[in-house]
Amino acid sequence: MSEEYMLLQYTITHGILMSFDRYHGGCLLVEVSDVRELVSRVGLTYLMDECIENLREAFKNWKRFRIVKRTSFYYPFGVVEIMPVCSKEYCAIKIVNGHPSNPERGLLSVVATGMLIDVPTGYPLMISEATLLTAIRTAATTALATDYLSRKDSINLGIIGTGAQSEFLCLAISRVRSIDRILAYDIDRRALEKFRKNLKRMDFNVERCSSSKEVAQGSDILTTATTCRGRAVLADWIPEGVHINAIGGDAPGKTELDPAILKRAKIVVEYKEQALVEGEVQNVGEECIYAELWEVVAGLKKGRENREEVTVFDSVGFALEDLVILKMVYKLVKKLNLGREVNLIPGLADPKNLIELLL
């Protein structure tokens, strides 16, 4: 018997024994009310800080994960996506949509559901709402990139697009930089007022700007979170030394930045293969990509190198981010006794006698 085979058998047996306690109590169902209760107990800033640091650790250990590009089903009115990723212990799968016109019908433009699975057994551990969790992990990933790519003394945060994601982004970025001033613009004045009121509740002061140009020219860190299919930001608006988080572009043909910005910038993406299809870099090609985020976080490539360079985090969202927050939430809800068990797996005295349950 080879050493490789013996090691494999040990890993399988050890993994199943170690994972038994994880699925023994059944699958946890975590609803919106559970996430709200979780935040009320631990605080949104605590959850954001934990997510940022857990993401930092995950990106440092990028090669320990099984990474694949997400599967996307595009329609004229939106997209439905399946986002999987695995480690040796856990598998995370998220189903998420992007329907920009949904708010006109009183619906969210992005909704998501996530599942956490025990890899050694294949048993589901948790099914969770993931709309709120996606907003948190997107913001936390943006903050992580901002920490490596923006000037350390950045105090002016600009945001173009004040929809459902905007407040999360501002909170997260403020956890890695001492933000003193927030400039904001949206073509929807109601969304802009909503944003201002929510940020005031979070002890931020917001300057409502009259144009995207005004925001861009006054920002040290510029974040775009629009549903734009064109150029929300032009190249001649961007001063030297600014860092840009391009968050809104996440589908073929759905981009926000003038390609001339990308050609003068240091561009970091989450996963090159996915970014080239869905990110800002679809407009300029692979040769303009400086690094994947994990390379910067792991120290293989430098982040910001001087005060004058323009940096861009071209984010489309990635499944590793979902695994990080789903695992975090799973451990927290178990600790705080939140969620409820649901019976998704047949319980059998003889695991080979499945039909017994139906006869």
C-alpha positions in Angstrom: 0.0 0.0 0.0 1.5 3.3 -1.1 2.2 6.2 1.3 -0.1 8.4 -0.9 -2.9 6.0 -0.5 -2.5 5.6 3.2 -2.4 9.4 3.6 -5.6 9.7 1.5 -7.4 7.2 3.7 -6.3 8.9 6.9 -7.4 12.3 5.5 -10.8 10.9 4.6 -11.4 9.1 7.9 -10.0 11.9 10.0 -12.0 14.5 8.1 -15.2 12.6 8.5 -14.6 12.1 12.2 -13.7 15.7 12.7 -16.7 16.9 10.7 -19.3 14.7 12.4 -20.1 17.3 15.0 -20.6 19.9 12.3 -23.5 18.2 10.7 -24.8 16.0 13.5 -27.3 18.6 14.6 -28.8 19.1 11.2 -28.6 21.9 8.7 -29.0 25.5 10.0 -31.4 27.8 8.3 -30.4 31.4 8.7 -33.0 33.9 7.8 -32.9 37.7 7.4 -34.2 38.0 11.0 -31.3 35.9 12.3 -28.7 38.2 10.5 -30.4 41.3 11.9 -30.3 39.7 15.4 -26.6 38.8 14.9 -25.7 42.4 14.0 -27.7 43.7 16.9 -25.7 41.5 19.3 -22.2 41.9 17.9 -22.4 45.2 16.0 -22.1 46.0 12.3 -18.6 47.5 12.7 -17.4 44.3 14.6 -18.8 42.1 11.8 -17.2 44.3 9.1 -13.8 44.3 10.9 -13.9 40.5 11.3 -14.8 40.1 7.7 -11.9 42.3 6.5 -9.4 40.4 8.6 -10.8 37.0 7.6 -10.6 38.0 4.0 -7.0 39.2 4.4 -6.1 35.7 5.8 -8.0 34.0 3.0 -6.4 36.0 0.2 -3.0 35.3 1.7 -3.8 31.6 1.5 -5.4 31.8 -2.0 -3.7 28.6 -3.3 -5.3 26.5 -0.5 -8.7 27.0 -2.2 -10.2 25.4 -5.2 -11.0 28.4 -7.4 -13.2 28.5 -10.5 -14.9 31.2 -12.5 -18.6 31.6 -11.7 -21.3 30.3 -14.0 -23.4 33.2 -15.4 -26.7 33.1 -17.3 -27.3 36.5 -19.0 -30.6 37.8 -20.2 -31.5 41.2 -21.7 -33.0 42.2 -18.3 -30.3 40.9 -16.0 -28.2 37.9 -14.9 -28.4 34.9 -12.6 -25.1 33.5 -11.3 -23.8 30.4 -9.5 -20.7 31.0 -7.4 -18.8 28.0 -6.0 -15.5 27.6 -4.1 -14.0 24.9 -1.9 -11.4 24.5 0.7 -10.4 21.2 2.4 -13.1 21.7 5.0 -15.9 23.7 3.5 -17.6 24.3 0.2 -19.6 27.5 -0.4 -22.2 28.0 -3.2 -24.1 31.2 -3.7 -26.9 31.9 -6.2 -27.2 35.6 -6.9 -28.8 37.8 -9.5 -28.3 41.3 -11.0 -31.4 42.9 -12.3 -30.8 46.7 -12.6 -34.4 47.6 -13.3 -35.8 45.7 -10.3 -36.0 48.9 -8.1 -38.5 50.4 -10.5 -40.8 47.5 -9.5 -40.1 47.8 -5.8 -37.6 44.9 -5.8 -34.0 44.6 -4.9 -31.6 44.7 -7.9 -29.4 42.0 -6.2 -30.6 39.1 -4.0 -28.7 36.1 -3.0 -28.9 32.7 -1.2 -25.9 30.9 0.2 -25.1 27.3 1.2 -22.2 26.1 3.3 -21.3 22.4 2.9 -19.0 20.1 4.9 -16.5 18.8 2.3 -15.4 15.5 4.0 -19.1 14.3 4.1 -20.8 16.4 1.5 -23.5 17.3 4.1 -25.1 20.8 4.1 -24.2 22.7 7.3 -26.1 26.0 6.6 -28.5 27.6 4.2 -28.5 31.4 4.6 -29.9 34.6 3.3 -27.0 36.1 1.5 -28.3 39.5 0.3 -27.2 41.2 3.4 -24.1 39.0 3.6 -23.1 39.9 0.0 -23.3 43.6 0.8 -21.1 43.1 3.9 -18.5 41.0 2.1 -18.4 43.2 -1.0 -17.7 46.2 1.2 -15.1 44.3 3.3 -13.3 43.2 0.2 -13.3 46.7 -1.2 -11.9 48.0 2.1 -9.2 45.3 2.0 -8.1 46.4 -1.5 -8.3 50.1 -0.4 -5.9 49.3 2.5 -3.2 48.2 0.0 -3.8 50.6 -2.8 -4.8 54.0 -1.4 -2.6 56.6 0.2 -2.4 56.1 3.9 -3.4 59.7 4.6 -6.5 59.6 2.4 -9.3 61.4 4.2 -11.7 62.3 1.3 -14.0 59.5 0.2 -16.1 60.0 -2.9 -19.0 57.7 -3.9 -20.9 57.8 -7.2 -24.0 55.7 -7.0 -25.9 55.7 -3.6 -28.0 52.5 -4.0 -28.3 49.5 -1.7 -24.5 48.8 -1.5 -23.3 52.4 -0.9 -23.6 52.7 2.9 -21.8 49.4 3.5 -18.9 50.5 1.2 -18.5 53.8 3.2 -18.5 52.1 6.5 -16.0 49.4 5.4 -13.6 51.9 3.9 -13.7 54.0 7.1 -12.4 51.0 9.0 -9.1 51.1 7.1 -8.7 54.8 6.5 -9.5 57.9 8.7 -12.2 59.3 6.5 -13.1 62.9 7.3 -15.3 63.8 4.4 -17.7 61.9 2.2 -18.7 63.3 -1.2 -21.7 61.7 -2.9 -23.7 61.9 -6.1 -26.5 59.9 -7.7 -28.8 60.7 -10.6 -31.6 59.6 -8.3 -32.0 62.4 -5.7 -34.2 60.2 -3.4 -31.4 57.6 -3.3 -28.9 60.4 -2.5 -31.1 61.7 0.4 -31.6 58.2 1.7 -27.8 57.8 1.7 -27.2 61.0 3.5 -29.8 60.2 6.3 -28.3 56.7 6.8 -24.8 58.0 7.0 -25.8 60.6 9.5 -27.2 57.8 11.7 -23.7 56.2 11.4 -22.0 59.5 12.5 -20.7 60.5 9.0 -21.3 63.9 7.4 -22.1 63.8 3.7 -21.6 66.5 1.1 -24.1 66.1 -1.7 -22.5 67.0 -5.0 -24.1 68.2 -8.2 -22.2 65.9 -10.5 -20.0 62.8 -10.8 -17.2 65.1 -11.9 -17.4 67.1 -8.6 -17.1 63.9 -6.6 -14.2 62.6 -8.6 -12.1 65.8 -8.5 -12.5 66.1 -4.7 -11.7 62.5 -3.7 -8.6 60.7 -2.4 -10.6 57.4 -2.7 -13.3 57.3 -5.3 -15.8 54.4 -5.3 -18.2 53.8 -8.1 -21.3 51.7 -7.5 -23.7 52.5 -10.3 -25.8 50.5 -12.7 -24.1 52.4 -15.6 -23.5 50.8 -19.0 -21.0 53.4 -20.2 -18.7 56.0 -18.7 -19.7 57.2 -15.3 -16.2 58.7 -14.7 -14.0 60.4 -17.4 -10.3 60.3 -17.4 -9.7 64.1 -17.2 -11.6 64.2 -13.9 -9.1 62.0 -12.1 -6.3 63.7 -10.2 -2.9 62.1 -9.5 -2.7 59.8 -6.5 -6.4 58.8 -6.4 -7.4 55.3 -5.7 -10.6 54.0 -7.5 -12.8 51.2 -6.4 -14.9 50.2 -9.4 -17.7 48.1 -7.9 -20.7 48.6 -10.3 -19.3 46.9 -13.4 -19.9 43.2 -13.1 -21.2 41.9 -16.5 -20.2 42.0 -20.2 -20.8 45.5 -21.4 -21.6 46.8 -17.9 -18.7 49.1 -17.0 -18.3 52.5 -15.4 -14.8 53.9 -16.1 -13.4 55.6 -19.1 -10.8 53.1 -20.6 -8.3 55.9 -20.6 -8.3 55.8 -16.8 -7.4 52.1 -16.9 -4.5 52.7 -19.3 -2.8 55.1 -16.9 -3.6 53.1 -13.7 -2.2 50.2 -11.7 -5.1 47.7 -11.9 -5.8 45.0 -9.4 -8.6 42.4 -9.9 -9.9 39.6 -7.8 -9.6 36.8 -10.4 -8.2 37.5 -13.8 -10.3 35.0 -15.8 -13.5 36.4 -14.4 -12.5 40.0 -14.5 -11.7 39.9 -18.2 -15.3 38.8 -19.0 -17.2 41.0 -16.5 -14.9 43.7 -15.1 -13.6 47.1 -16.3 -10.6 45.4 -17.9 -12.9 43.8 -20.5 -12.4 47.2 -22.3 -8.6 47.2 -22.3 -7.4 43.6 -22.2 -5.2 41.4 -20.0 -2.0 43.3 -20.5 -3.4 46.2 -18.4 -3.9 44.0 -15.3 -1.1 44.5 -12.8 -2.1 41.8 -10.2 -4.8 39.7 -8.7 -5.7 40.9 -5.2 -4.2 37.8 -3.5 -0.8 38.5 -4.9 -0.8 42.0 -3.3 -2.2 40.8 0.0 0.4 37.9 0.1 3.2 40.4 -0.6 4.2 38.8 -3.9 3.5 42.2 -5.6 3.5 45.7 -4.2 0.4 47.7 -3.7 0.7 51.5 -3.9 4.3 52.5 -4.4 4.1 56.3 -4.5 1.8 59.2 -3.9 1.3 60.1 -7.5 0.2 56.8 -9.1 -3.5 56.1 -9.9 -4.7 52.7 -8.6 -7.9 50.8 -9.5 -9.5 47.9 -7.8 -11.6 46.4 -10.5 -14.1 44.3 -8.5 -16.8 42.0 -9.8 -17.3 39.9 -6.7 -15.8 36.5 -6.1 -16.9 33.2 -4.4 -14.0 33.1 -2.0 -15.5 36.2 -0.4 -18.8 34.3 0.1 -17.0 31.4 1.7 -15.3 33.7 4.2 -18.5 35.4 5.4 -20.7 32.2 5.3 -18.1 30.4 7.5 -18.0 33.4 9.8 -21.7 33.6 10.1 -22.1 29.8 10.6 -19.7 29.9 13.6 -21.4 33.0 15.1 -25.0 31.9 14.8 -24.0 28.5 16.4 -22.3 30.4 19.2 -25.2 32.7 19.8 -27.9 30.0 19.2 -29.5 31.7 16.2 -31.1 30.1 13.2 -33.1 27.0 13.3 -32.4 23.4 12.3 -34.1 22.0 9.2 -34.2 18.4 8.1 -32.7 18.1 4.6 -31.0 14.8 4.9 -32.8 11.5 5.4 -32.0 9.8 8.7 -31.5 6.0 8.1 -30.5 3.1 10.3 -29.1 1.5 7.1 -27.7 4.2 4.8 -28.1 1.8 1.8 -31.8 1.5 2.4 -33.0 4.9 1.2 -36.3 3.7 -0.2 -37.4 2.5 3.3 -38.5 6.1 4.0 -41.1 6.0 1.2 -42.5 2.5 1.5 
